[in-house]
Amino acid sequence: MSEIDLTSPEVKAAIAEARAEAVAEATEGLRAKNAELLGKLKRAQKDSAIDPADLERAEAERDEWKGKAQAAEKAVKKATTDLEAANKRATDTETAFHGSLRDAQLTEALTKAGVTPALLKAAKALHGSALQVVDENGAKVVKAGDKALGDYITTWAGSDEGKHFIASSQGGGGGSNPASRGTNSNAPSVTRQAFEGMSPAAQHEHIVKNNGVVTDA
């Protein structure tokens, strides 16, 4: 039996080829086994992550909190609407109170200044926009800018415009009662009933601008 020359190129090539085939076969097997094991691991992980009981509990908890969030949102909207309505009622009430307070105090100041009753409505319309209700020492008072209402009306009553509104018996001779100027035949005249039916602006124009008179007839 002849000996095999392991150093010959042919033998070396055969050995290398056989070794490569063996390595390739072993490697392919390992790859297949690895892929099989990875598949099993992924399936196991997937099965453990999707536990029906856990999923059902999570969905129930989600729906519960979703319902709570929706209820809270509705409650916030209702509270906001109620607050806006309450604020509007408070504002309307305050506006009405301020208007009533201005009217009452202005009427009192004009009466004290001697404005004839027939011209009271026109005088109030003349001064209404100049007045504000302010807090002063914890009380609500009516003022005209920085002036007290009484001082403001007293100053106005002594002016050229104011004297047309003052009754002669209280005007110190400076003013004249529009109803008593009927002796002036050139002065425009209206009856008291017609005068009281005029707008405040028309009353003001008749008395101040036109130097008109008001008669009882």
PARO-795184 format. One line per 10 residues: their letters; for each residue y, x, z of N, C-alpha, C, O, CB. Coordinates in steps of 0.001 Angstrom, whole numbers. Each point is the difference from the previous one (the first is absolute). Glycine has a CB too. Layout:
<nodes>
a	Y/X/Z/Y/X/Z/Y/X/Z/Y/X/Z/Y/X/Z  ...
</nodes>
This chain:
<nodes>
mseidltspe	-1190/861/0/1190/-861/0/1213/877/0/170/885/839/-1363/-2725/378  2034/1566/-2188/1189/847/-146/1049/-390/1028/128/-1171/359/-594/1450/-2813  1200/688/2915/1061/-254/964/1227/-555/-698/261/310/-1163/-1133/1522/2624  1645/-2679/-721/1235/-592/-537/1144/919/374/219/339/1163/-1122/-2719/-986  1589/2750/-1172/1163/877/240/1190/-876/372/641/-616/-851/-1501/2378/-788  1137/-1795/2967/1075/-848/487/1374/510/-405/999/-703/152/-2450/80/1747  1498/1811/-2399/1289/575/-379/317/-242/-1461/1097/303/-469/-1397/1424/2217  -691/-2289/-2480/268/-201/-1420/987/-1141/-182/26/-932/805/-2318/1787/-1394  3087/-793/-438/1005/-1036/-253/-617/-1380/-172/599/-991/417/823/2721/-1477  -2580/-1818/469/-626/-1286/-228/-365/-678/1321/246/-1188/205/-1120/2032/-2396
vkaaiaeara	275/-42/3082/-410/-536/1292/1216/-445/826/-2/-1060/625/-2028/2554/-676  3033/-674/30/1214/-339/727/608/-1299/-518/459/-831/784/-53/3263/-373  -404/-2604/-1720/565/-1220/-580/-808/-1212/402/564/-1052/302/305/2367/-2225  -2214/-1177/1932/-857/-1114/366/208/-388/1463/73/-1179/348/-1747/1920/-2065  1766/284/2559/222/-280/1417/1345/-719/217/88/-954/773/-1475/2984/-177  2425/-1553/-1291/1331/-597/143/-10/-1443/-461/639/-855/614/414/3097/-946  -1787/-2526/-767/-47/-1364/-522/-732/-923/977/426/-1125/259/-383/2022/-2618  -1177/-378/2901/-765/-803/945/819/-288/1271/-31/-1103/545/-2101/2108/-1456  2847/2/1350/829/-161/1197/1107/-1036/-258/259/-847/856/-746/3249/-176  1149/-2342/-1864/1067/-932/-328/-515/-1428/-41/673/-927/451/477/2721/-1742
eavaeategl	-2380/-1969/733/-571/-1338/-68/-276/-545/1406/227/-1174/292/-1245/1732/-2530  521/335/3093/-319/-418/1366/1274/-376/762/44/-993/726/-2073/2491/-743  3051/-679/-172/1277/-290/676/590/-1310/-504/491/-818/778/-73/3279/-495  -476/-2645/-1602/556/-1215/-578/-737/-1228/513/618/-1018/311/55/2301/-2348  -2045/-1180/2126/-796/-1122/471/320/-311/1470/131/-1156/400/-1953/1768/-2043  1942/466/2429/297/-207/1421/1404/-579/183/204/-897/818/-1740/2802/-224  2500/-1389/-1359/1376/-473/102/112/-1463/-395/711/-768/648/94/3076/-1125  -1501/-2695/-576/35/-1392/-461/-572/-925/1073/508/-1101/210/-726/1868/-2608  -794/-337/3047/-593/-804/1062/947/-177/1181/149/-1083/565/-2389/1894/-1276  2874/313/1054/969/-74/1090/1158/-934/-338/462/-777/836/-1088/3100/-174
raknaellgk	1083/-2226/-1915/1100/-878/-417/-398/-1472/81/774/-836/467/66/2649/-1975  -2037/-2116/1055/-478/-1377/29/-125/-501/1440/380/-1130/307/-1606/1519/-2469  694/457/3035/-157/-384/1400/1361/-185/666/201/-919/794/-2385/2156/-703  3095/-362/-424/1350/-99/573/669/-1298/-427/612/-687/817/-418/3190/-816  -312/-2836/-1281/583/-1241/-494/-621/-1211/690/688/-967/328/-246/2072/-2533  -1784/-1033/2423/-688/-1103/678/499/-163/1436/255/-1112/463/-2273/1510/-1903  2151/726/2126/464/-53/1387/1442/-507/84/322/-785/892/-1874/2678/-326  2428/-1453/-1485/1388/-460/-4/80/-1507/-236/802/-691/629/-78/2943/-1465  -1553/-2753/-67/-30/-1434/-258/-401/-790/1231/611/-1019/323/-1158/1504/-2688  -501/-2/3060/-436/-661/1219/1108/9/1062/215/-991/698/-2584/1658/-1217
lkraqkdsai	3072/479/627/1058/115/992/1139/-972/-297/512/-647/914/-1124/3051/-569  1010/-2512/-1597/1077/-911/-376/-396/-1452/269/806/-793/488/-45/2431/-2239  -2008/-1976/1430/-457/-1364/258/-20/-313/1491/337/-1101/436/-1704/1203/-2519  959/907/2845/-33/-192/1452/1410/-196/552/238/-866/841/-2326/2263/-705  3019/-575/-626/1387/-130/439/575/-1357/-410/711/-654/764/-432/3149/-936  -605/-2891/-1041/520/-1283/-491/-554/-1152/821/734/-908/391/-528/1865/-2699  -1506/-913/2565/-625/-1063/771/547/-63/1419/189/-1085/549/-2237/1340/-1935  2302/903/1978/506/13/1369/1454/-439/65/405/-554/1021/-2007/2379/-484  2431/-1603/-1597/1417/-364/-7/182/-1498/-197/961/-571/515/-402/2834/-1413  -1445/-2904/176/137/-1431/-276/-1025/-764/826/-983/-532/-516/1828/995/-1829
dpadleraea	-582/-495/3621/-815/-814/906/545/-1424/-58/1156/-218/362/-1680/2210/1178  -263/-2958/-1981/501/-1375/-147/656/-544/1261/1020/-684/-81/-2804/317/-1579  1217/660/2814/576/-506/1251/1377/613/253/948/-691/375/-3265/378/557  2402/1647/-1149/1287/672/187/1031/-521/-990/1159/-222/352/-2347/2261/485  755/-2231/-2077/910/-510/-1026/510/-1398/360/1182/-295/-172/-2394/1664/-1554  336/-2209/2216/384/-1360/370/1003/13/1153/976/-750/-11/-3220/-84/-757  1998/1690/1764/932/102/1121/1360/522/-449/1034/-504/437/-2968/891/1094  1936/624/-2407/1262/563/-487/800/-1037/-783/1217/-99/151/-2284/2366/-246  369/-3046/-749/695/-1022/-775/546/-1115/902/1093/-516/-236/-2579/1042/-1720  730/-888/2973/460/-1037/935/1231/479/768/951/-755/202/-3312/-106/18
erdewkgkaq	2329/2130/205/1153/562/710/1222/76/-902/1123/-272/424/-2676/1585/1020  1311/-932/-2711/1102/53/-968/615/-1378/-210/1224/-137/-4/-2330/2077/-1126  271/-2958/955/503/-1360/-206/751/-512/1223/997/-712/-120/-2900/280/-1437  1405/810/2747/675/-427/1235/1403/586/75/958/-713/298/-3176/547/867  2343/1470/-1435/1315/631/73/911/-450/-1130/1220/-65/154/-2274/2022/947  440/-2269/-2246/792/-537/-1100/584/-1356/386/1166/-278/-281/-2605/1510/-1381  630/-2080/2309/490/-1295/468/1092/152/1040/988/-734/-23/-3217/-235/-446  2057/1933/1396/1021/240/1017/1307/465/-639/1084/-414/412/-2883/988/1244  1685/294/-2669/1205/499/-667/732/-1130/-709/1229/-65/43/-2318/2303/-336  344/-3135/-363/623/-1129/-688/665/-946/996/1099/-497/-248/-2805/686/-1583
aaekavkkat	1035/-438/2961/580/-876/1023/1261/615/582/984/-699/242/-3262/-191/293  2246/2221/-307/1177/683/534/1155/-61/-982/1152/-174/397/-2635/1690/918  1175/-1372/-2604/1045/-64/-1031/644/-1388/-33/1220/-118/-120/-2450/1852/-1235  409/-2780/1462/536/-1358/29/867/-221/1233/1048/-642/-64/-3050/-159/-1203  1536/1354/2408/767/-159/1239/1353/698/-97/1011/-518/473/-3153/373/817  2150/1327/-1909/1257/733/-169/950/-774/-909/1193/-98/286/-2406/2279/45  687/-2730/-1424/838/-779/-918/580/-1224/712/1182/-308/-154/-2578/1093/-1798  564/-1481/2730/474/-1187/716/1048/384/1038/1017/-679/150/-3241/-435/-512  1967/2213/1081/963/446/1008/1330/377/-648/1069/-285/540/-2960/1102/897  1810/-170/-2604/1222/378/-719/771/-1240/-444/1221/-69/138/-2333/2188/-915
tdleaankra	380/-3098/241/641/-1251/-441/630/-734/1177/1122/-498/-96/-2776/317/-1783  919/116/3000/525/-681/1188/1238/710/537/959/-641/432/-3271/-146/125  2279/2133/-591/1143/764/497/1227/-225/-881/1110/-162/508/-2678/1884/435  1371/-1731/-2260/1114/-246/-918/589/-1392/227/1217/-181/-12/-2270/1724/-1679  166/-2527/1898/475/-1371/248/770/-74/1312/1034/-663/84/-2988/-254/-1371  1444/1602/2314/683/-4/1301/1361/682/-100/981/-465/581/-3206/484/586  2275/1093/-1913/1278/700/-188/1004/-879/-729/1186/-13/330/-2401/2200/-378  720/-2934/-963/902/-885/-746/527/-1116/900/1182/-341/-45/-2432/856/-2082  357/-1082/2948/446/-1053/916/1038/537/989/989/-662/311/-3230/-467/-538  1985/2352/713/945/599/948/1345/262/-671/1055/-243/584/-2969/1292/666
tdtetafhgs	1861/-544/-2498/1238/271/-732/762/-1292/-282/1218/-60/167/-2285/2081/-1201  337/-3056/605/643/-1287/-286/626/-592/1267/1100/-551/-27/-2748/154/-1840  914/528/2975/513/-529/1265/1252/758/431/977/-601/445/-3306/-74/223  2291/2003/-804/1151/807/380/1199/-301/-902/1133/-93/472/-2684/1886/369  1288/-1945/-2151/1078/-320/-933/640/-1340/342/1224/-137/-4/-2391/1457/-1777  318/-2315/2081/518/-1324/361/801/71/1303/1052/-627/131/-3011/-459/-1295  1443/1858/2123/708/133/1275/1347/676/-192/1007/-442/554/-3198/557/640  2211/968/-1989/1263/705/-250/1002/-913/-707/1189/-1/318/-2438/2184/-454  745/-2968/-837/890/-917/-708/582/-1048/930/1188/-316/-69/-2509/688/-1998  477/-906/2936/467/-1004/958/1002/601/980/1001/-627/346/-3187/-577/-562
lrdaqlteal	1898/2440/661/895/659/943/1352/307/-640/1042/-208/622/-3030/1187/539  1976/-488/-2398/1255/273/-718/816/-1269/-156/1207/-8/242/-2307/1890/-1468  432/-2961/820/711/-1262/-229/635/-521/1289/1154/-429/8/-2746/-103/-1872  816/577/2961/504/-533/1269/1177/816/527/1013/-562/417/-3309/-283/97  2162/2170/-535/1066/841/544/1236/15/-903/1128/71/487/-2874/1336/617  1528/-1474/-2422/1135/-52/-922/761/-1322/165/1231/-24/15/-2475/1512/-1645  490/-2582/1755/641/-1305/218/838/27/1271/1130/-489/19/-3028/-662/-1205  1345/1720/2236/722/81/1272/1262/850/-130/1058/-379/502/-3229/105/720  2065/1423/-1895/1156/892/-142/1095/-645/-851/1181/103/330/-2707/1881/-103  1141/-2646/-1315/984/-646/-873/679/-1161/725/1206/-208/-132/-2557/869/-1892
tkagvtpall	572/-1404/2779/580/-1122/754/1000/505/1035/1081/-569/154/-3192/-758/-497  1750/2395/1053/914/575/992/1273/538/-652/1072/-17/605/-3044/598/822  1843/-104/-2669/1161/543/-710/905/-1106/-523/1108/283/-454/-2465/1707/-178  905/-3264/687/846/-1109/-417/-216/-467/-1410/845/-712/-543/766/1548/2109  -2723/-460/-2189/-260/-481/-1361/-199/-1505/36/-769/-515/811/-275/2724/-1469  1738/-2904/-220/-105/-1449/-33/-1411/-404/-420/-575/648/-875/3037/-846/337  -3034/-835/1121/-1384/-390/-291/-271/-234/-1474/-1098/285/-477/1025/-1288/2709  1047/493/-2957/-209/-274/-1422/-248/1265/-802/-623/-42/-1060/2063/-1957/1293  -951/3124/273/-133/1257/-727/-1039/932/617/-134/1155/-404/2506/-1389/-272  -3092/-277/1647/-956/849/712/-1113/494/-923/-379/1170/59/891/-2424/2043
kaakalhgsa	-1033/382/-2943/-1077/389/-909/470/1083/-962/-727/959/-259/-253/-3259/437  2192/2151/-707/530/1009/-926/221/1329/717/-278/1059/-562/1377/-2874/-789  -608/1769/2572/234/1229/762/-1318/698/314/-76/1228/-54/2156/-2234/1042  -3106/247/-663/-1304/588/294/-586/657/-1247/-576/1084/87/199/-2810/1702  517/1086/-2939/-497/592/-1244/762/1273/-336/-557/937/-571/-94/-3212/-250  1929/2299/1181/835/1163/-299/-448/1232/778/72/1117/-512/1835/-2656/46  -2367/1343/1696/-308/1134/873/-1492/265/189/-382/1042/534/2496/-1532/608  -2941/-428/-1568/-1430/136/281/-612/1304/-457/-795/590/731/676/-3001/-906  466/2881/-1018/-618/1213/-540/471/1272/693/-611/1056/-167/424/-2226/-1998  1262/1084/2938/534/1191/666/-621/217/1376/306/989/667/1824/-1317/-1910
lqvvdengak	-2995/-581/1672/-520/53/1360/-1429/522/46/-791/-208/-920/2284/-1685/1508  -1799/2577/511/-1351/495/236/-403/-302/1438/836/-37/902/-525/1861/-2629  -1606/-2038/1921/-539/-156/1348/-528/1356/439/-837/589/-685/239/-3044/300  1076/2956/1519/-397/1321/475/-455/-90/1453/319/-951/714/1300/2052/-2311  -2367/-90/2012/-402/116/1406/1077/758/762/399/1099/-385/-2856/-1141/-240  2906/-549/1685/1034/651/809/-319/-223/1474/78/-1115/515/1664/791/-2339  -2104/1422/2485/-375/-71/1417/-1131/-992/248/0/-739/984/2338/1347/-390  -3300/-604/-1509/-1165/-864/152/208/-1425/-427/-906/-819/153/266/2252/1663  1804/-1766/-2348/281/-1382/-434/339/-20/-1481/491/987/-547/336/-1585/2853  -1091/-526/-2947/356/-192/-1402/1423/-531/-74/308/-1051/562/-2725/613/-1195
vvkagdkalg	3288/1170/-65/1389/-435/-149/391/78/-1468/-584/750/-783/1149/38/3122  440/-1584/-2690/491/-38/-1377/1273/845/-84/919/-154/804/-1921/-2167/-1187  1037/3217/-608/1169/850/-179/356/52/-1479/-815/-303/-871/204/1676/2906  1860/-977/-2291/464/219/-1373/261/1497/-127/1065/484/383/-21/-2841/-596  -2013/3084/-321/108/1452/-16/-82/525/1427/-966/-266/716/2366/192/-2821  -367/830/2514/22/495/1379/887/-847/903/248/368/1149/-660/1920/-2023  889/-3417/365/878/-864/783/-760/-1144/639/-922/-555/-598/2792/1154/-909  -1480/-951/2731/-547/-1203/628/440/-1214/-813/1095/-11/-563/-1070/1100/2868  -873/-2105/-2364/291/-1171/-830/1313/-664/393/787/-368/-873/-3233/25/580  2696/184/1587/1235/-650/449/1237/754/-448/968/-613/-449/-2200/-271/2405
dyittwagsd	1216/2221/-1839/1150/807/-429/192/-84/-1507/1128/-75/-486/-1499/1624/2418  -722/-1537/-2660/67/-69/-1469/639/-1312/-452/877/-2/-863/-2927/1455/699  1605/-2576/753/529/-1305/-393/1459/-159/443/807/-576/-729/-3128/-391/885  2659/1471/1025/1383/-93/475/946/749/-933/1084/-491/-317/-1914/300/2679  421/1375/-2799/816/781/-944/154/-744/-1311/1092/-65/-566/-1871/2193/1624  -322/-2689/-1536/60/-747/-1268/886/-1235/132/771/-299/-911/-3072/1119/330  2205/-1543/1696/773/-1227/185/1500/272/-38/775/-890/-349/-2649/-49/1708  2295/2144/-1009/1419/330/-32/458/557/-1329/1179/313/-164/-1325/107/2565  -783/-286/-3374/367/538/-1315/564/-1092/-891/-69/-1183/332/-1709/2930/-116  2344/-1337/-1368/554/-969/-945/-1079/-971/-494/273/-1183/-202/1448/2881/-496
egkhfiassq	-2921/-1204/509/-1079/-880/-439/-427/-928/1133/-179/-1201/-201/-594/2952/-1430  614/-1183/2818/-496/-782/1121/900/-1145/403/-487/-1037/450/-618/3062/308  2422/-1861/-911/926/-1045/468/-198/-1316/-739/352/-1060/517/1288/2838/57  -2205/-1719/-1791/-244/-1240/-742/-1093/-844/646/-92/-1201/-253/805/2362/-1832  -1539/-534/2918/-1118/-704/607/307/-483/1416/-798/-725/594/-719/2101/-1989  2666/-980/1936/303/-276/1396/818/-1281/140/961/-220/-737/-1028/2677/1220  -325/-3295/469/746/-1231/265/1352/349/601/100/941/787/-2245/-2230/-441  3199/538/-707/1357/322/434/147/-78/1511/797/734/583/52/-1589/-2754  -1609/-27/2812/133/-138/1451/-533/1220/738/313/208/1173/-507/-2674/-1435  -628/3290/-439/-562/1178/642/403/1274/-711/-458/1082/367/-1448/-2457/400
gggggsnpas	2747/1270/-1769/323/1167/-798/1253/702/422/401/966/-649/-1533/-2047/-1175  1784/637/2901/1196/679/487/1137/-45/-979/887/853/37/-2334/607/1267  1438/-2457/-2198/1087/-123/-957/-221/794/-1261/706/-194/-989/785/-178/2876  -2480/1284/-1867/-198/846/-1181/-839/-674/-1044/131/291/-1189/69/1685/2619  -1084/-2897/-997/-866/-648/-964/393/-1435/-180/972/-461/599/-2807/1992/3  1100/-2241/-1414/294/-1413/-215/-1286/-722/-290/-876/521/-691/3172/0/-168  -2412/-1718/1384/-1189/-805/-218/18/-513/-1437/963/-655/-399/-1056/-10/2853  -965/949/-3254/3/-454/-1387/165/-1505/-113/550/-489/-987/-1989/2416/415  974/-2662/1563/100/-1453/-82/1412/-487/255/322/-1146/-315/-2679/988/1043  3212/1010/-160/1364/-441/314/1009/455/-1042/1201/-223/155/-1795/285/2251
rgtnsnapsv	100/593/-3495/953/490/-994/182/-998/-1144/502/346/-1069/-1146/1999/1661  225/-3597/-345/95/-997/-1055/1423/-331/-382/226/-635/-1030/-2346/-277/1829  3089/1325/0/1391/-268/-342/440/801/-1216/1002/-335/-633/-541/-154/3029  -1200/1547/-2730/305/807/-1183/-665/-652/-1195/-1207/129/-207/1393/2005/1574  629/-2844/-2159/-558/-767/-1111/-556/884/-1091/-780/-470/-828/2381/-1322/1342  -1220/3080/-541/-485/907/-1037/-1347/641/350/-651/591/-861/3023/-151/263  -2780/-556/1843/-1256/612/422/-1177/-836/-466/27/-1222/142/1111/2228/1849  -2186/-372/-2552/-1197/-760/-385/-630/-621/1233/-50/622/1061/-344/906/-3025  -75/-2729/1825/-509/-726/1165/-1375/-593/-299/-262/-480/-1102/2620/-40/1818  -3225/566/287/-1301/-663/-97/-239/-746/1304/548/365/1040/-1465/1409/-2632
trqafegmsp	108/-2803/1535/-322/-727/1228/-958/848/847/-663/909/-501/990/-3156/-672  -379/1927/2451/-883/746/894/-1460/-157/-430/-782/950/54/2424/-1267/1831  -1993/-889/-2309/-1376/-231/-439/-338/861/-1222/-1081/584/-77/1204/-2935/973  825/2423/-1859/-228/820/-1188/-32/1480/363/-792/768/-546/1911/-2512/-870  -242/2137/2350/61/1402/400/-1306/441/658/-506/1089/-268/2988/-1300/565  -3022/-655/573/-1241/349/692/-1189/28/-947/-1033/589/318/1956/-1598/1754  -786/376/-3236/-1073/42/-984/54/1219/-898/-929/247/-769/913/-2694/829  1112/3227/30/141/1211/-810/-870/1128/551/-400/-17/1164/2741/-667/-1765  -2625/1657/-253/-671/1207/465/996/822/812/1208/-160/-177/-2776/167/-1832  1101/852/2879/911/840/772/958/809/-871/1165/188/347/-2914/-65/1393
aaqhehivkn	1234/354/-2883/855/783/-893/1123/-865/-566/1141/446/-118/-3094/1031/-460  1610/-2736/224/1010/-912/-544/1011/-384/1081/1191/-127/-284/-2871/-755/-1378  1217/697/2887/918/-291/1105/978/1154/202/1202/-205/169/-2964/-1216/930  1225/2625/-1120/843/1186/184/1052/100/-1107/1164/303/261/-3082/874/871  1498/-1431/-2355/939/80/-1130/1080/-1075/123/1172/264/-269/-3005/659/-1200  1444/-2133/1873/966/-1091/121/1054/301/1067/1189/-235/-214/-2963/-1375/-521  1338/2126/1879/928/213/1106/784/1294/-145/1224/10/124/-2757/-1299/1330  814/2395/-1720/645/1318/9/697/321/-1320/1171/380/-23/-2893/374/1647  988/-913/-2711/550/402/-1304/1009/-1030/-541/1050/348/-540/-3202/874/66  1784/-2515/645/871/-1039/-560/951/-602/1026/816/-858/-337/-2604/364/-1291
ngvvtda	1686/943/2884/856/-528/1078/-76/-1519/56/998/-684/229/541/2649/-483  -2775/-2484/34/-186/-1447/-55/-14/-634/1389/27/673/1030/-1304/-367/-3143  1235/-1632/2083/-14/-757/1250/-1197/-933/13/-586/-311/-1037/3097/446/1207  -2855/-571/1034/-1083/-961/199/603/-1212/697/654/121/1035/-2447/1710/-893  1563/-2984/-721/539/-1226/572/-1121/-878/531/-1148/129/-426/3095/-15/-1145  -1626/-991/2483/-987/-913/574/-177/-1234/-888/-948/-762/189/1545/1574/2122  293/-1014/-3265/-64/-1198/-850/-1068/171/-1070/-207/-900/-815/2647/446/1229
</nodes>
